[in-house]
Amino acid sequence: MERKGRDSVKAIQVKVFDNDLEKAMRILKKKIQNDGLFKRLKLKKSYEKPSEYRRRKQREALRRQRIAAARSRYR
């Protein structure tokens, strides 16, 4: 079972068909964005105060709860 956290590494792969690199790059960028890699890199670039960290984590948890509630409502 793969562990989530700092040590987990997930390989992102994109297959190139008919030497269409532009399409492969668009797909790769979308996969990276959906994975949240850009967001994590941006957060690591600069220092985040502990109070800002707690506030961000709370916002993320509330967002996850809203999404889960919306999903459960429509199922």
Distance bins in CASP14 RR format, pairs under 12 A and 6 or more apart:
PFRMAT RR
TARGET T0000
AUTHOR 0000-0000-0000
RMODE 2
METHOD distances of the structure
MODEL  1
1 8 0 0 0 0 0 1 0 0 0 0 0
2 8 1 0 1 0 0 0 0 0 0 0 0
2 9 0 0 0 0 1 0 0 0 0 0 0
2 10 1 0 0 1 0 0 0 0 0 0 0
2 11 0 0 0 0 0 1 0 0 0 0 0
3 9 0 0 0 0 0 1 0 0 0 0 0
3 10 0 0 0 0 0 1 0 0 0 0 0
4 10 0 0 0 0 1 0 0 0 0 0 0
5 40 0 0 0 0 0 1 0 0 0 0 0
6 40 0 0 0 0 0 1 0 0 0 0 0
6 44 0 0 0 0 0 1 0 0 0 0 0
8 35 0 0 0 0 0 1 0 0 0 0 0
8 40 0 0 0 0 0 1 0 0 0 0 0
9 35 0 0 0 0 0 1 0 0 0 0 0
9 37 0 0 0 0 0 1 0 0 0 0 0
10 31 0 0 0 0 0 1 0 0 0 0 0
10 32 0 0 0 0 0 1 0 0 0 0 0
10 34 0 0 0 0 0 1 0 0 0 0 0
10 35 1 0 0 1 0 0 0 0 0 0 0
10 36 0 0 0 0 0 1 0 0 0 0 0
10 37 0 0 0 0 1 0 0 0 0 0 0
10 40 0 0 0 0 0 1 0 0 0 0 0
11 28 0 0 0 0 0 1 0 0 0 0 0
11 31 0 0 0 0 0 1 0 0 0 0 0
11 32 0 0 0 0 0 1 0 0 0 0 0
11 35 0 0 0 0 0 1 0 0 0 0 0
12 24 0 0 0 0 0 1 0 0 0 0 0
12 27 0 0 0 0 1 0 0 0 0 0 0
12 28 1 0 0 1 0 0 0 0 0 0 0
12 29 0 0 0 0 0 1 0 0 0 0 0
12 30 0 0 0 0 0 1 0 0 0 0 0
12 31 1 0 1 0 0 0 0 0 0 0 0
12 32 1 0 0 1 0 0 0 0 0 0 0
12 33 0 0 0 0 0 1 0 0 0 0 0
12 34 0 0 0 0 1 0 0 0 0 0 0
12 35 1 0 0 1 0 0 0 0 0 0 0
12 36 0 0 0 0 0 1 0 0 0 0 0
12 37 0 0 0 0 1 0 0 0 0 0 0
13 24 0 0 0 0 0 1 0 0 0 0 0
13 27 0 0 0 0 0 1 0 0 0 0 0
13 28 0 0 0 0 1 0 0 0 0 0 0
13 31 0 0 0 0 1 0 0 0 0 0 0
13 32 0 0 0 0 0 1 0 0 0 0 0
14 20 0 0 0 0 0 1 0 0 0 0 0
14 21 0 0 0 0 0 1 0 0 0 0 0
14 22 0 0 0 0 0 1 0 0 0 0 0
14 23 0 0 0 0 1 0 0 0 0 0 0
14 24 1 0 1 0 0 0 0 0 0 0 0
14 25 0 0 0 0 1 0 0 0 0 0 0
14 26 0 0 0 0 1 0 0 0 0 0 0
14 27 1 0 1 0 0 0 0 0 0 0 0
14 28 1 0 1 0 0 0 0 0 0 0 0
14 29 0 0 0 0 1 0 0 0 0 0 0
14 30 0 0 0 0 1 0 0 0 0 0 0
14 31 1 0 0 1 0 0 0 0 0 0 0
14 32 0 0 0 0 1 0 0 0 0 0 0
15 21 0 0 0 0 0 1 0 0 0 0 0
15 23 0 0 0 0 0 1 0 0 0 0 0
15 24 1 0 0 1 0 0 0 0 0 0 0
15 27 0 0 0 0 1 0 0 0 0 0 0
15 28 0 0 0 0 0 1 0 0 0 0 0
15 31 0 0 0 0 0 1 0 0 0 0 0
16 22 0 0 0 0 0 1 0 0 0 0 0
16 23 0 0 0 0 1 0 0 0 0 0 0
16 24 1 0 1 0 0 0 0 0 0 0 0
16 25 0 0 0 0 1 0 0 0 0 0 0
16 26 0 0 0 0 0 1 0 0 0 0 0
16 27 0 0 0 0 1 0 0 0 0 0 0
16 28 0 0 0 0 1 0 0 0 0 0 0
17 23 1 0 0 1 0 0 0 0 0 0 0
17 24 1 0 0 1 0 0 0 0 0 0 0
17 27 0 0 0 0 0 1 0 0 0 0 0
18 24 0 0 0 0 0 1 0 0 0 0 0
20 26 0 0 0 0 1 0 0 0 0 0 0
20 27 0 0 0 0 1 0 0 0 0 0 0
21 27 0 0 0 0 0 1 0 0 0 0 0
21 28 0 0 0 0 1 0 0 0 0 0 0
22 28 0 0 0 0 0 1 0 0 0 0 0
22 29 0 0 0 0 0 1 0 0 0 0 0
23 29 0 0 0 0 0 1 0 0 0 0 0
23 30 0 0 0 0 0 1 0 0 0 0 0
24 30 0 0 0 0 0 1 0 0 0 0 0
24 31 0 0 0 0 0 1 0 0 0 0 0
25 31 0 0 0 0 0 1 0 0 0 0 0
25 32 0 0 0 0 0 1 0 0 0 0 0
26 32 0 0 0 0 0 1 0 0 0 0 0
26 33 0 0 0 0 0 1 0 0 0 0 0
27 33 0 0 0 0 0 1 0 0 0 0 0
27 34 0 0 0 0 0 1 0 0 0 0 0
28 34 0 0 0 0 0 1 0 0 0 0 0
28 35 0 0 0 0 0 1 0 0 0 0 0
28 37 0 0 0 0 0 1 0 0 0 0 0
28 38 0 0 0 0 0 1 0 0 0 0 0
29 35 0 0 0 0 0 1 0 0 0 0 0
29 36 0 0 0 0 0 1 0 0 0 0 0
29 37 0 0 0 0 0 1 0 0 0 0 0
29 38 0 0 0 0 1 0 0 0 0 0 0
30 36 0 0 0 0 0 1 0 0 0 0 0
30 37 0 0 0 0 0 1 0 0 0 0 0
30 38 0 0 0 0 0 1 0 0 0 0 0
31 37 0 0 0 0 1 0 0 0 0 0 0
31 38 0 0 0 0 0 1 0 0 0 0 0
32 38 1 0 0 1 0 0 0 0 0 0 0
32 39 0 0 0 0 0 1 0 0 0 0 0
32 40 0 0 0 0 0 1 0 0 0 0 0
32 41 0 0 0 0 1 0 0 0 0 0 0
33 39 0 0 0 0 1 0 0 0 0 0 0
33 40 0 0 0 0 0 1 0 0 0 0 0
33 41 0 0 0 0 0 1 0 0 0 0 0
33 42 0 0 0 0 0 1 0 0 0 0 0
35 41 0 0 0 0 0 1 0 0 0 0 0
36 42 0 0 0 0 1 0 0 0 0 0 0
36 43 0 0 0 0 0 1 0 0 0 0 0
36 60 0 0 0 0 0 1 0 0 0 0 0
37 43 0 0 0 0 0 1 0 0 0 0 0
37 44 0 0 0 0 0 1 0 0 0 0 0
38 44 0 0 0 0 0 1 0 0 0 0 0
38 45 0 0 0 0 0 1 0 0 0 0 0
39 45 0 0 0 0 0 1 0 0 0 0 0
39 56 0 0 0 0 0 1 0 0 0 0 0
39 60 0 0 0 0 0 1 0 0 0 0 0
40 48 0 0 0 0 0 1 0 0 0 0 0
42 48 0 0 0 0 0 1 0 0 0 0 0
42 56 0 0 0 0 0 1 0 0 0 0 0
43 52 0 0 0 0 0 1 0 0 0 0 0
43 53 0 0 0 0 1 0 0 0 0 0 0
43 56 0 0 0 0 1 0 0 0 0 0 0
43 57 0 0 0 0 0 1 0 0 0 0 0
43 60 0 0 0 0 0 1 0 0 0 0 0
46 52 0 0 0 0 0 1 0 0 0 0 0
47 53 0 0 0 0 0 1 0 0 0 0 0
48 54 0 0 0 0 1 0 0 0 0 0 0
48 55 0 0 0 0 1 0 0 0 0 0 0
48 56 1 0 0 1 0 0 0 0 0 0 0
48 57 0 0 0 0 0 1 0 0 0 0 0
49 55 0 0 0 0 1 0 0 0 0 0 0
49 56 0 0 0 0 0 1 0 0 0 0 0
50 56 0 0 0 0 0 1 0 0 0 0 0
50 57 0 0 0 0 0 1 0 0 0 0 0
51 57 0 0 0 0 0 1 0 0 0 0 0
51 58 0 0 0 0 0 1 0 0 0 0 0
52 58 0 0 0 0 0 1 0 0 0 0 0
52 59 0 0 0 0 0 1 0 0 0 0 0
53 59 0 0 0 0 0 1 0 0 0 0 0
53 60 0 0 0 0 0 1 0 0 0 0 0
54 60 0 0 0 0 0 1 0 0 0 0 0
54 61 0 0 0 0 0 1 0 0 0 0 0
55 61 0 0 0 0 0 1 0 0 0 0 0
55 62 0 0 0 0 0 1 0 0 0 0 0
56 62 0 0 0 0 0 1 0 0 0 0 0
56 63 0 0 0 0 0 1 0 0 0 0 0
57 63 0 0 0 0 0 1 0 0 0 0 0
57 64 0 0 0 0 0 1 0 0 0 0 0
58 64 0 0 0 0 0 1 0 0 0 0 0
58 65 0 0 0 0 0 1 0 0 0 0 0
59 65 0 0 0 0 0 1 0 0 0 0 0
59 66 0 0 0 0 0 1 0 0 0 0 0
60 66 0 0 0 0 0 1 0 0 0 0 0
60 67 0 0 0 0 0 1 0 0 0 0 0
61 67 0 0 0 0 0 1 0 0 0 0 0
61 68 0 0 0 0 0 1 0 0 0 0 0
62 68 0 0 0 0 0 1 0 0 0 0 0
62 69 0 0 0 0 0 1 0 0 0 0 0
63 69 0 0 0 0 0 1 0 0 0 0 0
63 70 0 0 0 0 0 1 0 0 0 0 0
64 70 0 0 0 0 0 1 0 0 0 0 0
64 71 0 0 0 0 0 1 0 0 0 0 0
65 71 0 0 0 0 0 1 0 0 0 0 0
65 72 0 0 0 0 0 1 0 0 0 0 0
66 72 0 0 0 0 0 1 0 0 0 0 0
66 73 0 0 0 0 0 1 0 0 0 0 0
67 73 0 0 0 0 0 1 0 0 0 0 0
67 74 0 0 0 0 0 1 0 0 0 0 0
68 74 0 0 0 0 0 1 0 0 0 0 0
68 75 0 0 0 0 0 1 0 0 0 0 0
69 75 0 0 0 0 0 1 0 0 0 0 0
END
